[in-house]
Amino acid sequence: MIPFSILDLAIIKKNADAADAYKRSLDLAQHAEQWGYSRFWLAEHHNMPNVGSSAPTILMGHIAQGTKKIRVGSGGIMLPNHSPLMVAEQIGTLETLYPGRIDLGLGRAPGTDQKTAAALRRGRVETVNDFPADLKSLQTYFSSDNANASVRAFPAEGLGVPIYLLGSSMSSAVLAAQERLPYVFASHFAPTYFLQAVRHYKANFKASEKLKKPYVMACVNVIAADTEEEAHFLATSFYQMALGIIRGKSYPLMPPVEDMSQIWTEQEAAAIQNMMAVTYVGTKTTVKAGLEHLIQITGIDEVMITTNIYDHDARLKSFELTADVMKSLSKEMV
């Protein structure tokens, strides 16, 4: 079985609010565990009025309390924004409340603009050495070996919460291999170094007690529907959201449109196509062919799906169709 999971940003729709986004996220998670998804992760973003996931640990609790078995995690917590002690305490609390269901995905990027990052970090300037050191501190707080230290993290101490390293560059691949951690690549919006990073990680990974072999997850965009025409129509909401990234603005999730050429320029369309190159839009047949090719050329161990569709029922349908695709692929690849 090739595991498949979900990354959610609690995107706010036009003429809706964050409460609506959180309600839809929980409903999606409840359906997802019925369809066989392994994990439901939430990303950390700040100073973005139409992205509801500014506090992923709180949203993790919201999702975990409303589900029964799906793993719930951060995709990720941007560690430079936080004290490792506080992250350990919060994640340890979640793991205590929902034992065996919590994942801790960590990233190094700020998840926001530089001014907001400075406000989050209260003027702390990160160096290249800070993230590995913070990671080591966080791991120490979770370790039972920290029992005699003067500073301890409760209730995290001794809990086996799995840690995943997120990234979109070669430096993250190098660190994931060095630290012998599972590696999650953000190919859904930063595909440039995807293949190179995965190859380096696999070639340089050394087994540890917790992880015997390299483990790679890749996040991809998928929009699936019963027809090609419907899928491409639904995808225009995703393209409009991506257009906000190109223009440096935060757009709400907009209704789909018949013609994107009335909204973006040719240059913007090309830029989005490059940025969102690891995107699969179409019927189950089309999506299956794309994901099968991805798995074959990369050798990834798990696929993480992100899907931004305006209509909630259509979004649910897309995730259900994608689950069917992944189950079919798993059977064929045995």
VOBA-1610 file (N, C-alpha, C; in pm, whole numbers, padded with zeros to 5 digits, always signed):
BEGIN
Met+00084-00120+00000Met+00000+00000+00000Met+00087+00124+00000Ile+00066+00211-00094Ile+00134+00340-00096Ile+00049+00437-00014Pro+00098+00482+00102Pro+00016+00573+00183Pro-00012+00703+00109Phe-00129+00759+00136Phe-00165+00888+00077Phe-00232+00972+00185Ser-00198+01101+00184Ser-00237+01190+00293Ser-00284+01324+00238Ile-00320+01414+00329Ile-00376+01545+00291Ile-00298+01656+00360Leu-00268+01760+00284Leu-00218+01886+00340Leu-00327+01991+00324Asp-00363+02057+00434Asp-00470+02156+00431Asp-00419+02289+00487Leu-00465+02399+00429Leu-00427+02532+00476Leu-00546+02609+00531Ala-00662+02542+00542Ala-00784+02610+00588Ala-00805+02739+00509Ile-00804+02726+00376Ile-00821+02842+00288Ile-00961+02901+00304Ile-00968+03031+00313Ile-01095+03101+00330Ile-01153+03136+00194Lys-01280+03103+00175Lys-01348+03127+00049Lys-01400+03271+00041Lys-01423+03316-00080Lys-01484+03448-00100Lys-01620+03452-00029Asn-01644+03561+00041Asn-01768+03583+00114Asn-01789+03484+00229Ala-01679+03426+00280Ala-01687+03337+00396Ala-01582+03382+00498Asp-01569+03308+00607Asp-01475+03348+00711Asp-01395+03227+00760Ala-01308+03250+00858Ala-01222+03144+00908Ala-01304+03033+00974Ala-01412+03068+01042Ala-01495+02966+01107Ala-01548+02866+01003Asp-01587+02918+00888Asp-01633+02830+00779Asp-01519+02741+00730Ala-01400+02797+00719Ala-01284+02718+00674Ala-01254+02605+00771Tyr-01260+02633+00901Tyr-01230+02530+01001Tyr-01337+02420+00999Lys-01460+02459+00978Lys-01569+02361+00969Lys-01548+02270+00849Arg-01510+02329+00735Arg-01486+02248+00615Arg-01365+02157+00631Ser-01262+02206+00699Ser-01143+02123+00722Ser-01178+01999+00803Leu-01255+02017+00908Leu-01294+01903+00990Leu-01380+01805+00911Asp-01473+01857+00834Asp-01558+01769+00754Asp-01475+01689+00654Leu-01377+01755+00593Leu-01287+01685+00501Leu-01210+01575+00574Ala-01157+01605+00691Ala-01080+01506+00766Ala-01166+01386+00803Gln-01290+01412+00840Gln-01380+01302+00877Gln-01409+01212+00757His-01425+01271+00640His-01442+01191+00519His-01312+01119+00483Ala-01201+01190+00499Ala-01072+01136+00456Ala-01037+01007+00530Glu-01066+01000+00659Glu-01031+00878+00730Glu-01120+00761+00686Gln-01239+00790+00638Gln-01325+00684+00582Gln-01270+00635+00449Trp-01206+00725+00373Trp-01156+00689+00241Trp-01015+00630+00244Gly-00954+00620+00360Gly-00825+00555+00371Gly-00704+00645+00372Tyr-00723+00776+00386Tyr-00608+00866+00396Tyr-00534+00841+00528Ser-00402+00848+00522Ser-00320+00817+00638Ser-00307+00933+00736Arg-00291+01055+00682Arg-00263+01172+00765Arg-00343+01293+00717Phe-00363+01384+00808Phe-00422+01514+00777Phe-00332+01618+00841Trp-00256+01689+00758Trp-00159+01787+00808Trp-00205+01929+00781Leu-00163+02019+00867Leu-00198+02161+00858Leu-00072+02245+00855Ala-00068+02340+00762Ala+00051+02424+00743Ala+00043+02548+00831Glu+00160+02609+00853Glu+00168+02734+00930Glu+00193+02852+00837His+00101+02950+00839His+00118+03073+00761His+00073+03191+00846His+00133+03307+00823His+00101+03425+00903His+00080+03547+00813Asn+00000+03641+00866Asn-00027+03768+00798Asn-00087+03748+00660Met-00166+03643+00646Met-00236+03616+00521Met-00385+03606+00552Pro-00462+03709+00516Pro-00601+03716+00560Pro-00690+03603+00509Asn-00646+03534+00404Asn-00731+03429+00347Asn-00674+03289+00367Val-00575+03278+00455Val-00521+03148+00494Val-00547+03132+00644Gly-00627+03033+00681Gly-00672+03021+00819Gly-00578+02945+00911Ser-00467+02893+00857Ser-00381+02805+00937Ser-00264+02880+00999Ser-00292+02984+01076Ser-00187+03058+01145Ser-00145+02990+01275Ala-00230+02903+01328Ala-00201+02835+01455Ala-00223+02684+01436Pro-00129+02617+01372Pro-00152+02476+01335Pro-00174+02383+01453Thr-00108+02407+01568Thr-00128+02315+01680Thr-00272+02321+01732Ile-00332+02439+01730Ile-00472+02450+01773Ile-00564+02380+01674Leu-00538+02399+01545Leu-00618+02331+01443Leu-00598+02180+01448Met-00477+02135+01482Met-00454+01992+01498Met-00546+01933+01605Gly-00561+02005+01715Gly-00652+01960+01819Gly-00796+01956+01771His-00835+02056+01692His-00970+02063+01636His-00997+01942+01547Ile-00900+01907+01464Ile-00917+01793+01373Ile-00912+01662+01449Ala-00819+01650+01542Ala-00802+01524+01615Ala-00925+01490+01699Gln-00985+01593+01762Gln-01100+01565+01847Gln-01222+01524+01767Gly-01226+01562+01641Gly-01342+01531+01557Gly-01324+01408+01470Thr-01211+01339+01484Thr-01184+01218+01407Thr-01145+01106+01503Lys-01125+00987+01448Lys-01102+00871+01533Lys-00968+00803+01512Lys-00920+00798+01387Lys-00800+00718+01363Lys-00698+00783+01271Ile-00736+00878+01190Ile-00642+00940+01098Ile-00534+01013+01178Arg-00409+01004+01133Arg-00301+01078+01199Arg-00317+01226+01167Val-00285+01311+01263Val-00300+01455+01248Val-00164+01519+01276Gly-00122+01610+01187Gly+00011+01666+01205Gly+00026+01807+01153Ser+00146+01858+01173Ser+00182+01991+01125Ser+00261+01976+00996Gly+00223+02053+00898Gly+00293+02042+00769Gly+00339+02176+00716Gly+00420+02249+00788Gly+00468+02209+00918Gly+00463+02327+01015Ile+00515+02302+01131Ile+00546+02410+01224Ile+00680+02470+01180Met+00682+02602+01165Met+00805+02671+01123Met+00889+02698+01247Leu+00980+02609+01274Leu+01050+02606+01403Leu+01120+02737+01439Pro+01181+02811+01345Pro+01246+02937+01384Pro+01149+03040+01443Asn+01020+03023+01421Asn+00921+03116+01477Asn+00890+03087+01625His+00939+02974+01676His+00893+02929+01807His+01008+02882+01895Ser+00983+02882+02024Ser+01074+02818+02118Ser+01059+02667+02108Pro+01169+02592+02093Pro+01158+02446+02090Pro+01088+02390+02213Leu+01108+02453+02328Leu+01042+02408+02450Leu+00891+02417+02437Met+00843+02530+02384Met+00698+02547+02371Met+00639+02450+02268Val+00712+02428+02158Val+00665+02332+02057Val+00654+02193+02120Ala+00755+02154+02198Ala+00752+02024+02264Ala+00633+02013+02359Glu+00608+02118+02435Glu+00496+02115+02529Glu+00363+02103+02457Gln+00345+02180+02349Gln+00217+02179+02278Gln+00194+02045+02206Ile+00298+01997+02134Ile+00283+01871+02063Ile+00272+01756+02162Gly+00345+01763+02273Gly+00333+01661+02375Gly+00193+01655+02435Thr+00132+01771+02452Thr-00006+01775+02502Thr-00101+01708+02403Leu-00085+01739+02275Leu-00169+01676+02173Leu-00151+01525+02169Glu-00025+01480+02176Glu+00002+01337+02174Glu-00056+01268+02298Thr-00058+01336+02409Thr-00117+01280+02531Thr-00268+01269+02518Leu-00329+01369+02456Leu-00474+01368+02436Leu-00517+01267+02330Tyr-00434+01253+02226Tyr-00467+01166+02111Tyr-00349+01073+02084Pro-00325+00978+02174Pro-00203+00896+02167Pro-00190+00817+02036Gly-00068+00821+01981Gly-00039+00745+01860Gly-00094+00805+01733Arg-00139+00932+01738Arg-00203+00991+01620Arg-00139+01122+01576Ile-00037+01170+01646Ile+00017+01303+01620Ile+00151+01295+01546Asp+00165+01373+01439Asp+00291+01388+01365Asp+00343+01530+01384Leu+00475+01543+01386Leu+00537+01675+01397Leu+00624+01701+01274Gly+00569+01775+01180Gly+00645+01818+01063Gly+00705+01955+01090Leu+00834+01971+01059Leu+00905+02095+01090Leu+00961+02159+00964Gly+00950+02290+00955Gly+01008+02365+00845Gly+01098+02476+00895Arg+01178+02529+00805Arg+01273+02636+00840Arg+01229+02772+00787Ala+01143+02775+00687Ala+01098+02902+00630Ala+01008+02975+00730Pro+00992+03107+00716Pro+00909+03180+00812Pro+00759+03158+00794Gly+00717+03122+00673Gly+00575+03108+00648Gly+00504+03241+00638Thr+00581+03344+00605Thr+00524+03478+00598Thr+00627+03573+00538Asp+00596+03704+00542Asp+00690+03806+00495Asp+00792+03837+00604Gln+00896+03910+00568Gln+01006+03934+00661Gln+00966+04020+00781Lys+00880+04119+00761Lys+00837+04203+00874Lys+00758+04122+00976Thr+00670+04036+00925Thr+00591+03953+01015Thr+00681+03851+01085Ala+00777+03797+01011Ala+00872+03703+01071Ala+00948+03770+01186Ala+00987+03895+01166Ala+01058+03969+01271Ala+00969+03988+01394Ala+00839+04013+01370Ala+00745+04028+01482Ala+00727+03896+01556Leu+00719+03786+01482Leu+00706+03654+01544Leu+00828+03619+01628Arg+00945+03653+01572Arg+01070+03613+01636Arg+01124+03720+01731Arg+01051+03831+01744Arg+01086+03941+01835Arg+01230+03987+01814Gly+01264+04002+01685Gly+01394+04056+01650Gly+01507+03956+01642Arg+01480+03830+01675Arg+01584+03728+01667Arg+01622+03704+01521Val+01750+03710+01490Val+01799+03688+01353Val+01852+03546+01344Glu+01794+03469+01253Glu+01835+03329+01238Glu+01964+03317+01158Thr+02052+03229+01200Thr+02171+03197+01123Thr+02156+03055+01068Val+02250+03016+00982Val+02241+02883+00921Val+02252+02773+01025Asn+02310+02803+01140Asn+02329+02702+01244Asn+02212+02691+01341Asp+02121+02787+01337Asp+02015+02790+01438Asp+01914+02677+01422Phe+01873+02650+01298Phe+01770+02548+01280Phe+01816+02410+01327Pro+01934+02362+01284Pro+01979+02231+01337Pro+01990+02230+01489Ala+02034+02342+01547Ala+02046+02348+01692Ala+01908+02344+01758Asp+01812+02418+01701Asp+01675+02415+01754Asp+01614+02276+01740Leu+01640+02211+01627Leu+01591+02075+01606Leu+01646+01981+01712Lys+01776+01994+01740Lys+01838+01909+01842Lys+01778+01937+01980Ser+01752+02062+02011Ser+01689+02096+02138Ser+01551+02033+02150Leu+01474+02042+02042Leu+01340+01985+02041Leu+01344+01833+02062Gln+01435+01767+01993Gln+01449+01623+02010Gln+01490+01588+02153Thr+01574+01670+02212Thr+01616+01647+02350Thr+01499+01656+02446Tyr+01411+01754+02425Tyr+01295+01770+02513Tyr+01202+01649+02507Phe+01195+01584+02390Phe+01110+01466+02377Phe+01177+01340+02432Ser+01306+01345+02454Ser+01381+01227+02494Ser+01368+01199+02643Ser+01356+01071+02676Ser+01354+01032+02818Ser+01490+01054+02883Asp+01594+01071+02800Asp+01728+01097+02853Asp+01739+01237+02915Asn+01638+01321+02891Asn+01640+01457+02944Asn+01587+01465+03088Ala+01563+01350+03148Ala+01496+01347+03279Ala+01574+01418+03389Asn+01704+01426+03376Asn+01784+01490+03481Asn+01826+01633+03446Ala+01772+01687+03336Ala+01808+01822+03294Ala+01738+01925+03382Ser+01791+02046+03384Ser+01728+02153+03463Ser+01604+02209+03396Val+01596+02196+03262Val+01478+02240+03187Val+01420+02118+03116Arg+01295+02087+03147Arg+01229+01969+03090Arg+01094+02008+03029Ala+01048+01931+02933Ala+00921+01960+02864Ala+00817+01856+02903Phe+00715+01902+02971Phe+00605+01812+03010Phe+00477+01856+02936Pro+00397+01760+02889Pro+00411+01615+02901Pro+00485+01548+02785Ala+00573+01619+02716Ala+00638+01566+02597Ala+00744+01461+02627Glu+00808+01474+02741Glu+00926+01391+02771Glu+00892+01242+02762Gly+00970+01172+02679Gly+00953+01028+02665Gly+00850+00985+02563Leu+00782+01082+02500Leu+00680+01047+02400Leu+00745+01027+02263Gly+00700+00927+02192Gly+00759+00895+02061Gly+00688+00961+01946Val+00677+01091+01947Val+00612+01162+01836Val+00708+01163+01717Pro+00667+01111+01602Pro+00756+01111+01486Pro+00778+01251+01431Ile+00904+01281+01398Ile+00941+01412+01344Ile+00974+01397+01196Tyr+00922+01487+01116Tyr+00945+01491+00972Tyr+01008+01625+00938Leu+01104+01624+00846Leu+01167+01748+00804Leu+01110+01790+00669Leu+01058+01913+00663Leu+00999+01966+00540Leu+01100+02055+00469Gly+01087+02064+00337Gly+01175+02153+00264Gly+01141+02162+00117Ser+01212+02253+00051Ser+01193+02274-00093Ser+01327+02305-00160Ser+01437+02266-00095Ser+01568+02301-00147Ser+01668+02191-00116Met+01788+02207-00166Met+01893+02109-00139Met+01937+02111+00007Ser+01936+02227+00071Ser+01980+02234+00209Ser+01892+02150+00301Ser+01762+02147+00274Ser+01673+02064+00356Ser+01700+01916+00332Ala+01733+01879+00208Ala+01766+01739+00178Ala+01892+01696+00251Val+01990+01784+00253Val+02116+01756+00323Val+02091+01735+00472Leu+02013+01824+00532Leu+01987+01815+00675Leu+01904+01692+00710Ala+01802+01661+00628Ala+01718+01543+00654Ala+01801+01416+00652Ala+01894+01407+00556Ala+01982+01290+00548Ala+02075+01284+00669Gln+02132+01399+00705Gln+02224+01403+00819Gln+02155+01364+00949Glu+02032+01413+00966Glu+01959+01388+01091Glu+01882+01257+01088Arg+01885+01186+00974Arg+01821+01055+00960Arg+01671+01063+00987Leu+01611+01168+00930Leu+01468+01192+00948Leu+01392+01168+00817Pro+01263+01135+00824Pro+01181+01132+00702Pro+01177+01271+00640Tyr+01170+01275+00507Tyr+01183+01400+00432Tyr+01056+01426+00352Val+01003+01547+00365Val+00880+01587+00295Val+00911+01705+00205Phe+00892+01687+00074Phe+00928+01792-00020Phe+00803+01867-00068Ala+00815+02001-00070Ala+00704+02088-00109Ala+00697+02104-00260Ser+00682+01992-00329Ser+00679+01997-00476Ser+00551+02059-00530His+00451+02080-00444His+00325+02138-00492His+00338+02286-00527Phe+00443+02354-00478Phe+00462+02494-00519Phe+00608+02528-00547Ala+00701+02436-00519Ala+00843+02465-00541Ala+00913+02342-00599Pro+00883+02307-00724Pro+00933+02182-00780Pro+01076+02185-00832Thr+01140+02301-00834Thr+01268+02317-00904Thr+01372+02214-00864Tyr+01392+02193-00734Tyr+01497+02103-00686Tyr+01444+01967-00642Phe+01321+01937-00679Phe+01254+01817-00631Phe+01336+01689-00655Leu+01363+01658-00780Leu+01435+01534-00812Leu+01576+01533-00754Gln+01644+01645-00765Gln+01781+01655-00714Gln+01785+01634-00563Ala+01691+01695-00494Ala+01688+01685-00348Ala+01656+01542-00303Val+01559+01480-00367Val+01522+01343-00331Val+01639+01248-00354Arg+01708+01264-00466Arg+01822+01177-00495Arg+01933+01194-00392His+01961+01318-00355His+02066+01342-00256His+02027+01280-00122Tyr+01905+01302-00080Tyr+01858+01249+00048Tyr+01873+01097+00051Lys+01826+01031-00053Lys+01832+00884-00055Lys+01976+00833-00059Ala+02060+00901-00134Ala+02198+00855-00150Ala+02280+00873-00022Asn+02242+00971+00061Asn+02323+01005+00178Asn+02260+00966+00311Phe+02142+00910+00306Phe+02074+00870+00429Phe+02141+00748+00490Lys+02154+00749+00622Lys+02206+00635+00696Lys+02103+00591+00799Ala+02086+00462+00812Ala+01983+00406+00898Ala+02004+00447+01044Ser+01894+00462+01114Ser+01897+00490+01258Ser+01806+00390+01327Glu+01804+00397+01460Glu+01718+00306+01535Glu+01572+00330+01504Lys+01536+00457+01481Lys+01396+00491+01456Lys+01357+00475+01309Leu+01452+00496+01217Leu+01421+00492+01074Leu+01528+00409+01002Lys+01488+00292+00957Lys+01584+00197+00899Lys+01623+00232+00756Lys+01537+00302+00685Lys+01566+00338+00546Lys+01506+00474+00515Pro+01554+00541+00411Pro+01501+00674+00380Pro+01352+00669+00350Tyr+01284+00776+00388Tyr+01140+00784+00365Tyr+01107+00922+00310Val+01049+00923+00190Val+01021+01049+00121Val+00871+01064+00097Met+00819+01179+00136Met+00683+01218+00102Met+00691+01338+00009Ala+00602+01343-00089Ala+00596+01458-00179Ala+00455+01513-00180Cys+00444+01644-00168Cys+00314+01708-00172Cys+00284+01752-00315Val+00166+01720-00363Val+00127+01750-00501Val-00013+01809-00504Asn-00041+01886-00607Asn-00175+01941-00630Asn-00256+01843-00714Val-00377+01813-00671Val-00465+01726-00749Val-00605+01786-00753Ile-00662+01791-00872Ile-00802+01828-00886Ile-00866+01726-00979Ala-00951+01642-00921Ala-01013+01532-00995Ala-01164+01551-01003Ala-01220+01509-01115Ala-01365+01518-01135Ala-01406+01407-01232Asp-01536+01398-01257Asp-01587+01291-01343Asp-01552+01313-01490Thr-01531+01439-01529Thr-01492+01468-01667Thr-01372+01561-01669Glu-01301+01559-01781Glu-01186+01649-01797Glu-01231+01794-01793Glu-01342+01821-01857Glu-01392+01959-01864Glu-01425+02013-01726Glu-01493+01931-01645Glu-01528+01976-01511Glu-01404+01999-01426Ala-01308+01909-01435Ala-01185+01922-01355Ala-01111+02050-01390His-01097+02079-01517His-01025+02200-01558His-01103+02326-01522Phe-01235+02317-01523Phe-01316+02430-01479Phe-01296+02454-01329Leu-01302+02348-01250Leu-01282+02360-01105Leu-01143+02412-01073Ala-01045+02376-01155Ala-00906+02415-01129Ala-00884+02565-01140Thr-00975+02637-01204Thr-00955+02782-01219Thr-00960+02853-01083Ser-01027+02796-00985Ser-01023+02855-00850Ser-00883+02844-00792Phe-00820+02730-00811Phe-00683+02708-00767Phe-00587+02802-00840Tyr-00607+02821-00971Tyr-00520+02910-01047Tyr-00533+03054-00999Gln-00653+03096-00966Gln-00673+03232-00916Gln-00603+03251-00781Met-00607+03149-00697Met-00537+03156-00570Met-00387+03164-00591Ala-00336+03082-00684Ala-00193+03084-00716Ala-00152+03218-00775Leu-00242+03282-00846Leu-00213+03412-00903Leu-00180+03514-00794Gly-00244+03498-00679Gly-00214+03586-00567Gly-00069+03573-00522Ile-00014+03451-00529Ile+00126+03431-00492Ile+00217+03506-00589Ile+00186+03496-00717Ile+00265+03564-00820Ile+00260+03715-00800Arg+00144+03765-00763Arg+00126+03910-00749Arg+00159+03961-00609Gly+00196+03871-00518Gly+00228+03912-00383Gly+00107+03955-00303Lys-00008+03894-00331Lys-00132+03927-00262Lys-00196+03800-00208Ser-00283+03815-00110Ser-00356+03702-00054Ser-00500+03708-00103Tyr-00532+03624-00202Tyr-00669+03620-00254Tyr-00749+03512-00183Pro-00878+03536-00159Pro-00962+03427-00110Pro-00981+03323-00220Leu-01030+03207-00183Leu-01060+03105-00283Leu-01184+03150-00360Met-01165+03174-00488Met-01269+03234-00571Met-01349+03127-00645Pro-01473+03159-00685Pro-01550+03067-00768Pro-01477+03041-00900Pro-01500+02926-00962Pro-01434+02896-01090Pro-01488+02985-01201Val-01407+03002-01305Val-01445+03085-01419Val-01426+03005-01547Glu-01491+03051-01651Glu-01483+02981-01780Glu-01353+03011-01853Asp-01298+03132-01832Asp-01182+03172-01913Asp-01081+03247-01829Met-00968+03181-01797Met-00864+03243-01716Met-00790+03353-01792Ser-00797+03352-01924Ser-00725+03454-02001Ser-00777+03594-01974Gln-00898+03602-01917Gln-00953+03732-01881Gln-00900+03781-01747Ile-00827+03694-01676Ile-00782+03725-01540Ile-00630+03738-01532Trp-00558+03649-01599Trp-00411+03653-01591Trp-00350+03688-01725Thr-00225+03733-01722Thr-00151+03758-01844Thr-00080+03630-01887Glu-00028+03630-02008Glu+00046+03512-02055Glu+00168+03486-01968Gln+00233+03592-01925Gln+00352+03578-01840Gln+00314+03519-01704Glu+00202+03564-01648Glu+00157+03510-01519Glu+00117+03363-01532Ala+00051+03330-01641Ala+00011+03191-01665Ala+00133+03100-01673Ala+00237+03146-01741Ala+00359+03068-01755Ala+00428+03051-01620Ala+00431+03158-01542Ala+00494+03152-01410Ala+00422+03053-01319Ile+00289+03054-01323Ile+00211+02961-01241Ile+00230+02818-01289Gln+00238+02800-01420Gln+00261+02666-01474Gln+00394+02610-01426Asn+00496+02693-01420Asn+00626+02648-01371Asn+00622+02618-01221Met+00559+02710-01146Met+00554+02695-01001Met+00469+02574-00960Met+00363+02550-01034Met+00269+02442-01002Met+00286+02324-01098Ala+00409+02296-01136Ala+00435+02191-01236Ala+00390+02053-01189Val+00397+02029-01058Val+00357+01898-01005Val+00209+01906-00966Thr+00126+01916-01069Thr-00018+01932-01054Thr-00088+01837-01150Tyr-00192+01770-01101Tyr-00263+01673-01184Tyr-00411+01708-01183Val-00462+01740-01302Val-00600+01785-01317Val-00669+01697-01420Gly-00784+01640-01385Gly-00858+01560-01482Gly-00940+01451-01418Thr-00974+01351-01497Thr-01049+01236-01447Thr-00957+01143-01369Lys-01016+01038-01313Lys-00933+00941-01241Lys-00826+00882-01331Thr-00858+00860-01457Thr-00762+00804-01551Thr-00642+00897-01569Thr-00669+01025-01587Thr-00564+01124-01607Thr-00479+01140-01481Val-00546+01153-01367Val-00475+01171-01241Val-00392+01047-01208Lys-00447+00930-01235Lys-00374+00806-01209Lys-00246+00800-01291Ala-00255+00834-01419Ala-00136+00831-01505Ala-00030+00927-01454Gly-00071+01045-01409Gly+00024+01144-01358Gly+00090+01099-01229Leu+00012+01049-01135Leu+00067+01006-01008Leu+00154+00881-01024Glu+00114+00792-01112Glu+00195+00672-01137Glu+00332+00710-01193His+00334+00805-01285His+00460+00852-01342His+00546+00917-01233Leu+00484+00998-01150Leu+00556+01064-01041Leu+00623+00962-00949Ile+00548+00862-00908Ile+00600+00760-00817Ile+00713+00682-00882Gln+00698+00652-01010Gln+00801+00575-01080Gln+00931+00651-01096Ile+00925+00780-01128Ile+01049+00853-01155Ile+01117+00902-01028Thr+01041+00912-00918Thr+01098+00964-00793Thr+01121+00857-00688Gly+01043+00749-00693Gly+01052+00647-00590Gly+01004+00693-00454Ile+00915+00791-00451Ile+00864+00842-00324Ile+00785+00733-00252Asp+00780+00745-00120Asp+00715+00644-00037Asp+00571+00680-00001Glu+00537+00806-00009Glu+00403+00851+00029Glu+00368+00976-00050Val+00241+00987-00088Val+00192+01102-00162Val+00103+01185-00071Met+00133+01314-00061Met+00050+01405+00016Met-00024+01495-00082Ile-00156+01497-00070Ile-00242+01566-00166Ile-00291+01697-00108Thr-00283+01802-00189Thr-00351+01928-00154Thr-00443+01964-00269Thr-00565+02002-00236Thr-00668+02027-00336Thr-00746+02151-00297Asn-00745+02251-00381Asn-00819+02375-00354Asn-00927+02395-00459Ile-01049+02364-00418Ile-01168+02376-00503Ile-01271+02458-00427Tyr-01339+02547-00496Tyr-01431+02641-00431Tyr-01551+02569-00369Asp-01615+02483-00444Asp-01733+02412-00395Asp-01691+02298-00303His-01743+02295-00182His-01697+02196-00083His-01728+02054-00128Asp-01848+02031-00180Asp-01884+01897-00224Asp-01795+01850-00339Ala-01762+01941-00429Ala-01673+01906-00540Ala-01533+01876-00488Arg-01492+01946-00384Arg-01361+01919-00323Arg-01360+01780-00258Leu-01466+01749-00185Leu-01477+01616-00127Leu-01472+01509-00235Lys-01544+01532-00344Lys-01547+01435-00454Lys-01408+01416-00512Ser-01332+01524-00525Ser-01196+01514-00579Ser-01109+01428-00488Phe-01117+01449-00358Phe-01038+01369-00265Phe-01082+01222-00265Glu-01212+01198-00282Glu-01260+01060-00288Glu-01209+00990-00414Leu-01214+01059-00528Leu-01162+01003-00652Leu-01012+00978-00642Thr-00940+01069-00578Thr-00795+01053-00562Thr-00764+00933-00474Ala-00844+00911-00370Ala-00825+00793-00286Ala-00844+00666-00368Asp-00943+00664-00456Asp-00964+00548-00544Asp-00843+00525-00633Val-00786+00634-00684Val-00668+00626-00770Val-00551+00565-00693Met-00526+00613-00572Met-00412+00566-00495Met-00430+00419-00456Lys-00550+00378-00423Lys-00573+00237-00390Lys-00551+00149-00513Ser-00593+00197-00628Ser-00572+00123-00753Ser-00423+00110-00785Leu-00350+00219-00766Leu-00205+00216-00792Leu-00135+00119-00699Ser-00176+00118-00574Ser-00113+00028-00477Ser-00132-00119-00517Lys-00250-00152-00564Lys-00277-00289-00606Lys-00191-00328-00726Glu-00177-00234-00819Glu-00102-00263-00942Glu+00048-00270-00918Met+00096-00200-00815Met+00241-00195-00791Met+00290-00302-00695Val+00200-00383-00641Val+00240-00491-00550Val+00325-00594-00628
//
